[in-house]
């Protein structure tokens, strides 16, 4: 691996405050999406269970 590749890799691995902020923001968005999908599945399961009761 040449010096350029090593420097490029080291730069990509450097976590600046901006990168950390963006990662946290992305994780919050993904967590909200996951929670919403989980709630949708729960409601779907409840509706399915009620439809079998009828």
C-alpha positions as CSV (number, residue, x, y, z in Angstrom):
1,X,0.0,0.0,0.0
2,X,1.4,3.3,-1.0
3,X,1.7,6.4,1.1
4,X,-1.2,8.0,-0.6
5,X,-3.5,5.1,0.2
6,X,-2.4,5.1,3.8
7,X,-3.1,8.8,4.1
8,X,-6.4,8.5,2.4
9,X,-7.4,5.6,4.7
10,X,-6.3,7.5,7.8
11,X,-8.3,10.6,6.7
12,X,-11.4,8.5,6.1
13,X,-11.1,7.0,9.6
14,X,-10.8,10.4,11.2
15,X,-14.0,11.2,12.9
16,X,-14.5,15.0,13.1
17,X,-17.2,16.6,15.2
18,X,-19.2,17.1,12.0
19,X,-19.0,13.4,11.0
20,X,-20.0,12.4,14.6
21,X,-23.0,14.8,14.5
22,X,-24.1,13.5,11.1
23,X,-23.8,9.9,12.3
24,X,-25.9,10.6,15.5
25,X,-28.5,12.4,13.4
26,X,-28.7,9.5,11.0
27,X,-29.0,7.0,13.9
28,X,-31.8,9.0,15.4
29,X,-33.7,9.0,12.1
30,X,-33.2,5.3,11.7
31,X,-34.3,4.6,15.2
32,X,-37.5,6.7,14.7
33,X,-38.2,4.7,11.4
34,X,-37.7,1.4,13.3
35,X,-40.0,2.5,16.1
36,X,-42.7,3.5,13.6
37,X,-42.4,0.2,11.7
38,X,-42.6,-1.7,15.0
39,X,-45.8,0.1,15.9
40,X,-47.3,-0.5,12.5
41,X,-46.5,-4.2,12.8
42,X,-48.1,-4.3,16.2
43,X,-51.3,-2.6,15.0
44,X,-51.4,-5.0,11.9
45,X,-51.0,-8.0,14.2
46,X,-53.8,-6.7,16.5
47,X,-56.1,-6.1,13.6
48,X,-55.3,-9.5,12.2
49,X,-56.1,-11.1,15.6
50,X,-59.4,-9.2,15.8
51,X,-60.4,-10.3,12.3
52,X,-59.9,-14.0,13.3
53,X,-62.1,-13.4,16.4
54,X,-65.0,-12.2,14.2
